[in-house]
Amino acid sequence: MDFERLQMLVSHADPSVAMSGQVGSQVKMMVGSSWLIANVRTLQTGNDGKVLGQIDFLGEGQSGANGRMSNFRRGVTRYPIPGCEVLPVTTDDMRAIFAAADDPHVEIGTVYPTDDIRGTLYIDPMLSKHFAVLGSTGTGKSTSVSLILHRISQYSPEGHIVMIDPHGEYSAAFKSCGELFNVDNLQLPYWLMNFEEHCEVLLTTDGSERQRDADILAKCLLAARTKSKQSEQFGKVTVDSPIPYLLTDLVSVITTEMGKLDRAGDTTPYQRLKNKLDEIRADPRYTFMFSGMLVSDSMASFIAKLFRLPSHGRPISIVDVSGVPSEVTSVVVSVLARMVFDYAIWSRTEAQRPILLVCEEAHRYVPKDETSGGQAVRKILERIAKEGRKYGVSLGLITQRPSDLAEGVLSQCGTIISMRLNNDRDQACVRAAMPEGARGFLDAIPALRNRECIVCGEGVAIPIRVRFDDLEPEKRPASSDPSFATSWREHGDEEGIIQRTVKRWRGHGK
């Protein structure tokens, strides 16, 4: 490219032309009757006042009688030969590139550097191949996720979206179009847990002792499940079958087994299990899961309520797990994710009702470190990432630390929406996960403004940099940063604030 020509373009009235030729912008070339569009990845000075650019080809469009471009599509049929003329891309060209196809899509913002070209996400390819939203804390991640989910639910008011919200910030955003669940109204029955999840809640030991405790628990749990009147009608019952059983039955089975032993030393594992069960039943924080003596078969109503079947125009379930005791948070998320996946598997012969599972703070549940706790949730989320597409289960991962996320899961996400990332390791992870044609955009990631993002992958026609639309205040999550300067000038009623806070603290939010 000619240095002087580039200098002349900088002051052009058309912002796309003014930007063209710079790193992260687009240029075009004519090959036969087609316009090739390419993204500029790097620039360096060459000889004779020339500027050498390294480019990634994005796609091609047909050239009309007046030289205008139409029918843009991804991929390149014929490549240019050296000496081919390189031209700037105009706003009209950008319109042709980003003209939304007739496929179902939602508009999320404007394409940089224009003011009026809309950035669109195609719903089906984005959801069927999973998506990830990445960005350092404070870059507008929660608001952007709310915007995307609001637009999708406006397009599909009979959708089925389950959102796992670890900080309780999305309840404010989806009051009008979603159902909100927290520890007060979730009522997640303990008998829905499979054997591995039971082990995570009830076993306290490690190594060979843990294996022995697990064998005892498996035997007693199966006996408790088969004691149930309902188990007879289902025929083959396993330790994983979601069949209601009474905790008192489980305790009495453990006690009976313990009574059969001769030596006192052998009873220790049984005693450990009994103690843990007694402790959980007595702890008020666990009442949302282990409540009451009477157990009814509420599985069908729980699924209908959680998966919005039917949705009655409120397609989103926000599951606020901020009030769940930290020891069982990963188990609760595991049960919810597994219910989504198992429901999809067992309902294959019915009319399809695809479900989107959105997981905020995903690095908590699928960490890179494979030795940490919460293996059940890790297994099920990895399985959904790998196999969910076949069964109509979509996964949306939101994280501020992509480098702490298991690599296999991020690489399964077909669409990546990356906001600003300040950390080198995080940037390297995104670089590895992004498709080749989007590499030119990667250098812009540390320089993105708040609520700007780079979208690449299946959900967009070509990689784009988008400035998100403003979201109405009543649809925003409760995640805004406090203003220290303002708050630290105010005072009054400190005693009342402390009294009320201590009361909520002691009563776990009551």
HELIX and SHEET records of a PDB file:
HELIX    1   1 PHE A    3  LEU A    9  1                                   7    
HELIX    2   2 PRO A   15  MET A   19  1                                   5    
HELIX    3   3 THR A   91  PHE A   98  1                                   8    
HELIX    4   4 ILE A  123  SER A  128  1                                   6    
HELIX    5   5 LYS A  141  TYR A  155  1                                  15    
HELIX    6   6 TYR A  190  LEU A  192  5                                   3    
HELIX    7   7 PHE A  195  LEU A  202  1                                   8    
HELIX    8   8 GLY A  207  LYS A  227  1                                  21    
HELIX    9   9 SER A  231  PHE A  234  1                                   4    
HELIX   10  10 LEU A  247  GLY A  259  1                                  13    
HELIX   11  11 ALA A  264  THR A  267  5                                   4    
HELIX   12  12 THR A  268  ALA A  282  1                                  15    
HELIX   13  13 PRO A  284  TYR A  286  5                                   3    
HELIX   14  14 MET A  299  LEU A  306  1                                   8    
HELIX   15  15 SER A  326  TRP A  346  1                                  21    
HELIX   16  16 ALA A  362  ARG A  364  5                                   3    
HELIX   17  17 GLN A  375  TYR A  391  1                                  17    
HELIX   18  18 PRO A  402  ASP A  404  5                                   3    
HELIX   19  19 GLU A  407  SER A  411  1                                   5    
HELIX   20  20 ASP A  424  ALA A  433  1                                  10    
HELIX   21  21 GLU A  436  ALA A  438  5                                   3    
HELIX   22  22 ARG A  439  LEU A  442  1                                   4    
HELIX   23  23 ILE A  445  ALA A  447  5                                   3    
HELIX   24  24 PRO A  473  LYS A  475  5                                   3    
HELIX   25  25 PHE A  484  SER A  487  1                                   4    
HELIX   26  26 GLU A  494  ARG A  506  1                                  13    
SHEET    1   A 5 MET A  69  ARG A  74  0                                        
SHEET    2   A 5 VAL A  51  SER A  63 -1                                        
SHEET    3   A 5 SER A  34  THR A  45 -1                                        
SHEET    4   A 5 GLN A  26  VAL A  31 -1                                        
SHEET    5   A 5 VAL A  86  PRO A  88 -1                                        
SHEET    1   B11 ARG A 118  TYR A 122  0                                        
SHEET    2   B11 HIS A 105  VAL A 111 -1                                        
SHEET    3   B11 ILE A 464  PHE A 468 -1                                        
SHEET    4   B11 GLU A 452  GLY A 457 -1                                        
SHEET    5   B11 THR A 415  SER A 418 -1                                        
SHEET    6   B11 PHE A 131  LEU A 134  1                                        
SHEET    7   B11 VAL A 393  THR A 399  1                                        
SHEET    8   B11 ILE A 355  GLU A 360  1                                        
SHEET    9   B11 ILE A 161  ASP A 165  1                                        
SHEET   10   B11 ILE A 316  ASP A 320  1                                        
SHEET   11   B11 GLY A 178  PHE A 181  1                                        
END                                                                             
